[in-house]
């Protein structure tokens, strides 16, 4: 069990933080370690299978699947930025240097921002494919597709690079206990000895911009998709489209909803326990379900995966 003696505030700058994680329920730590290790392995394997399936199948070299590969790669990276330290905290006291904490926050935050933008791009791509099928090859050609992918990645790192640069200017002199399972913005700036208001205001403005605009684009895209689908005669195609859209929207709403609550309206979360639950939703639950949701009804991906598995069995 983690020693909860608080380090007194002093003038000496601290060199490391202690990630408390779920310190208050030590009797469940071993169970949590087993469950979250299994979840982490499933996330890695599930997303890796999608990447291998798309890369190995020529017929899947299309914008929709290129975006899906980037989403899977993002899920692997940003989950890996958080979960190893969380798993360590179930077995022993999880400590991290100040530089390591800022690096974790930068990597995770950048990838999460990039995912917000990528989900909006994926919704826009489906809108073009369904509502403008004849013009789709021109509107979403290889150049446009790669331009959106590169813009998504670069925007994520630029936005969070600015936030981390501001947080790095803060001085931390104790206490050094972060009541979270990873280096998150609010618990981190709450420990600063210097004035964090510039970092807080900047982060709020960027969070509003990077969350509400892409989310609005997603809702608009799916709204227009629904209108277009309603014009199609009732049947299997309409049911499939509605089922796919509802599944995607469920994942997107969970991801965006939790981020908005934590970063745009943090006052809505009245306890740190609730904050950790919300954090689990977008750090663990969403990456767990994304591979399933985005490929559940995709026959092309299923065929590519079966082909890979059949080749492996033949080689064995």
N, C-alpha and C positions, 0 to 999 in steps of 0.2 A: 504493500500500500504506500502511496506517495506521501512523503512528509509534507504536511500542509503549513509548516511554520513559515510565515511570510517574511521575506527579506526586507528589513527596514529601509525606508527611503534615505539615501545619503547623497554625497557629492561625487562618489566614485561611479564612473560609467560601467555598466554591466557588460559582460562579454557573451552571455548565453541566456537563453530562455528555457523554461520548463513547460512543456505542453501537457496540461493536466488531463485533457481528454475526458474519459468517463471515470474519473478517479473515485467518485462517490458510490460506485457500485462494484467494488473489487471482487465480490463473489461471482460476478458474471463475466469477469475478464477472460477467462479461458474459453468459455462458450463463445463470447464475442470474437475471440481470436480465430477459432475454428470457422465460424460462420462467415466472417468478413474475408478470411483467407480464401474460402471457397468462392465467394462472390468476386473477389479480385481475379482469381484464376479464370472464372467464367467470362469476366469482362475482357481479359486479355485474349483468351482463345476465341471467343465469339467475334470480336472485332478483327482479329488476325485472319480468321477464316473468310470474312467479308473482303478484306484487302486482297488476299491470295486469289479468291474466286474472281474478283473483277480484273485483277492484273493478268491472270492466266487465260481469261476468255476474251477473244477478240470482239465478240458480239456485244460485250458489256463496256466497250470503250466509247461511252456516250456521256454527255454532260451529267445526266442524272446519277450515273454510277461513279463518275469522277468525284462529284460532290460527296457521294456516300463514302468513298474511300477516304477522303479528307476528314469527314466526320468521325469515322472509325479510328483514324490515326490520332485525331484530337482527343477522343475518349481514352485511348490507351495512354497518351502522354499526360493528360491532366489528372487522370486517376492515379497514375504512377507517381505524380508529384505529391500526392496527399496520403495515399493508403499505407505505404511502407512505414511512415512515422506513426500512423494511427495504430498499426499492428504492433509496432514496437512498444507503444504505450500500454498495450494489454499485458505485456510480459515484464516490463521494467519501466523505470522512470525515463520518459522520452525527453532528452535535452537536445537543443539545437542552438548553434551559434547565432549571434545577431546577423552576421553576413549570410549565413545559411537560411535564416528565417526570411530575410528580405528576398533572397534568391527564390525560395519556395513560393513566397507571395507573388513575386514577379512572374514566374513560370505559370503557376496555377491561374492567376488573374488574367494573364495574357491569353492563355488557351481558352478560358471560360468566355472572355470577350469575343475571341475569334469564333467560338461556337455559336454565340448569340447572332453574330453576323452571318455565319454559314447557314444556320437554320432559316434565316430570312431569305438568303440566296436560293436555298433548296425549294422553299415555298414559291418564290418568284419563278423559278425554272418550271415547276409543275403548272403554274398559272399560264405561262407561255405555251407549254406543250399541249394543254387541254383547250385553252381559249383561242389560241392562234396556231393550230397544227400546221397549216400550209406555210406560214412564215417562220416557224420555229427553227429550222436549220439555219436561216439567215440571222435571226435574232439571238440565237444561242449557238454560234459556231465555235470552233476550237479556240480562236483568239479571244472571244468574249468569255468563254468558259474559264480559260486559264487566267485571264485578267481578273475575273471575280475571285478566283481562288487565291491568287497572290495578294490582292487587295484585302481580302479577309484576314489572312495571316499577318500581313504587315500592320494592319489597323489595330489588331489585338495587342501586338507587342509595343506599338507606339503609344497607345492610350495608357496601358498599364505601366509602361516605362516612365511616363510622366508622373504617375501616382507614386511609384516606388522611389523616384528621384526626390520627391517632396518628403516621403516618409524617412528616407535615408538622412535627411537634414535634421531630423528630430534627435533629441538626446534621451537615452534611457539610463536611469540611475537606480532603478528598483522601485517596487518589487519586480521580480522577473518571472512570475507565474502567469502563463497565458491560459485562460479558462476556455480552451477549445482544443480540438484534436489536430489542428494545423494552424499555420500563421495566417490568420484572417485580419482584415483591415481594422475593424472596430475594436477587437480585444487588444490589438497591437498598439494603436494610437492611444488607447486608454491607459497604457503604461508609460507614456512619454512624459518626461519631466519638463520639456519645453512646450511652447504653445503649438497645438496641432491644428488650429482653425483653418489655416491655408490649405493644408492637405485634406481636411474634412470637406470644406466647401468645394474644392476642385474635384474630389472624388464624387460628391453628390451630383455636381453638374455633369460630369462624364458618365455617371451611372444612368442618369435620366436620359441622356442623349443616346447611349449605347444599348439601352434596354427598351425604352418606350418606342423609339422610331423603328427598329427592326421588328418588334412585336406588332406594332401597328401595320407594318408591311405584310407580316404573316397573316394577320386577321383579314386584311383587305384581299390578299391573294386567295386565301381559302374561301372567302365570301364570294368572290367572283367565280371560283371553281364550282361552288355549290349552285350558283345561278346557272352556269353553263350545263351542269349535270342535270338539273331539273328540266332542261329543255329536251333531254334525251328520253325516249320512251322508256317506261318502267320495265325493269328486267334485271338480269344478272349484272350487267355492266354498271347500272346505276347503284345497285346494292354494294358492289365491290368498291366503287368510287367513294360512296358515303362511308363505308367501313374503314377504308384506308385513311380518308381525311380525318375521321373522328379519332383514329388511333394516333395519327401524327399530332393532332391538336392536343390530345391528352398528354403526350410527352412534352410537347412544346410549352403548354400551359404550366405543367409542373415545374419545368426548368426555369422559365421566365418568372413565374409567380413567386417562387422561393427567392430568386435573386432580387426581385423588386422589393420584397418585404425586408430582406436583410440589408440592402444597400440604398434603396430609395426612401423607404419608410421604416427605418430600424426601430423607431419608437413603438411600432405595432407589436414588436416582440418583447414581452414583459419579463421574460426570464432567460437565463443563459441556457437552461435545459431545453427550452423550446427552440432557441437559436441553433443548438447542436442538431436537433431533429430536422430543422429546415436545411441545415448544411448537409446532412446525410442525403436528403432528397436529391440535391443537384450534384453532389460529389460521388455518390454511390448508386442510388436508385436509377437516375436517368441514364448513366452509362450502361447500367445493367440491362435496361429495357430497350435502349435505342437499337442495338443489333437485331433484336427480335421484332420490334415494331416495324422498322424500315425494310425488313426482308421477309416478313411473315407471309405475305401474299404475292411475293415476287417470284414467279416461276423461273425466270431467267437465272436468278441467283441460285435457286434450288438446283437447277440443272447443272450449273457450273460447279457447285459444291459436290453433287453426286459424281460428276466426272472426275473431280480431284480424288475423292475417296475411292472410287473404283480403280483409278490408276495406282493409288497407294496399295490397295489390296492385291492388285496384280503383281506389283513389284515385290510385295512380301511373299 
